[in-house]
Amino acid sequence: MTDHNAEMLFVYGTLRDREVLQSVLGHSLDSLSLVAATALGYRTVYYPGQLYPALILADEDVASGIVITGLSQSDMERLDAYEGDEYQKGQLRVVANGLSFDALAYLPAQVIDPAAPCWTFEVWVEKDRARWIVEEPALGTPVEQAPT
């Protein structure tokens, strides 16, 4: 893997939310590039017992997400802490802007049942985001909850 690819991270879950990502990184996203991408042969499902997702192999499926470039070593350390022991970094093939390339992704550290229910970012935003942000200790005080 080249140094350039080491800076490319495919996110498919809660980190697709700009406010969540900014809160985790602790700085503005202005220095980063965020581009819509897909991972062929993967499906996004609910992590068992959680409101957030896991990515599993699924031959005929496509997982939607974004590729983030421009992350610093400090950013990656913060992302590692946020993802915790439930995920491990792995490499997968993604497509963005018509180009196919390898990127890092946080993949589940445990085996996830292929029959797990599908997770979508849009449903999470509509139904679970507000509750999840309040309950997620890794986010500290999110923008919506900041004291006035």
N, C-alpha and C positions, 0 to 999 in steps of 0.2 A: 504494500500500500504506500502510495506516495504521500509526502507531507501535505500536498494540496487536498487529497482525499481525507486525511486525518481531520481536517477542519470542516468536513461536510457531514452534517448530522440530519438524518431523516427522522422527523417526529410525526406521530400519527394519532396522538391522543390529546390530553389536556394541554400539552405544551404548544399546540396549534393556536391556543387562545393567546393573543398578544399581551393581555394584562397578566395572565399567569406567567408567561415566559419572562416578561419584564420583571415581575416580582421575584421569580426564582433567580434571575441573573443579577438583580440588584442595580440595574442601569438601563438607560434608554436603549431601544433597539436600532437606533439610527445608524450605528456602525456595522450592522449585520445585513445580510441579504437573505430574504425569505421568499422562496419560490415554490409554487404548487408543484407537487410531485406524486408519483404513484409507485407502489412496489408490487410488481407482477408476481403472482403465485403466493400471495399472502392474504389473510383475512384479519380484520380487527374484531376482536370479541371482548366481552366483559372479562376482566381478571376475576377469578372466583371470589365471590362475596364482596366485590368492590364496585364503585361507580366509575372507575377508570379502566382503560383497555389493556389488552395484551395483543401482540401480533403473533399469529400462528401460520404455519405453512398450509396452503390450500391451493392446489394446482390450478384450478380454473378461476380463482378470485383475483381481485385487485384491491389493494389497500390504499386509500387516499391519505395524503399528508402534506408536509412541506419539508423542503431541504433548507437548512440554515447553514450559511457560510460566514466566515469571519469571527468565529468563536475563539476566544483566548483560552489559554490553559486554565486560568482562574474560572472562566465561564464553564468549562468542562468539569472542573472540580465541584462547582455549585450544582450542576446538572446531575453529576454522580451522586451527590448527597441527597438531592431531591428524589431521585429514582430509587435509592436505597438498595436493600438486599433482594428485593423482589424482581429486579432486572439486572441483566448483564449486557455489556456492550458487545455487539456483534456487527458483522458486515453483511450488507445485502445489496442487491442490484435495484436501482431505482431509475425512473424515467422522469425527466423534467425538461421542458422546452424542446421536446423531440429528441433529446440526447439520453443515452443510457450510460450509467456509471455506477460505481460502488460508493456507498456511503455507510457511515456508522449508524446504528439504531440501538435503542434500548429494547432488548428482547426479554421475554419472561424467563426467570431463572428456574421455574418449575414447569413441568409438563402440563399443558392446558388441554382439556378435553376438546376435541375437534367439534363436538356438538354444542359447545358453549354458545350462548346467544350472541348475535352480532351486536357490536357497539358502533354507533355513528357519532361523529362530532356534532352534527346538527341536533340530534336528539339530546345529547349531553348539554349543549348550550340551552336548549329550550326547557328541559325538564330537571336537570341535575346541577347545573353550573353554580347557581346561587347557593344552594345547600352545601355543595362540595367545597366552595371557596371558604365558607365560614368554618367548616370542619377540618380543613387541611392545615395542620400545624406548620408544615414546611414553608408555607407562604408568608408567615409572619402576619402583618397587618395589611391586607390587600387594600387597594385603592378605594373600593366600595365601602370598606369598614373603617377607614381612617377617622380618627377623632377630629371634630371640627373646633 
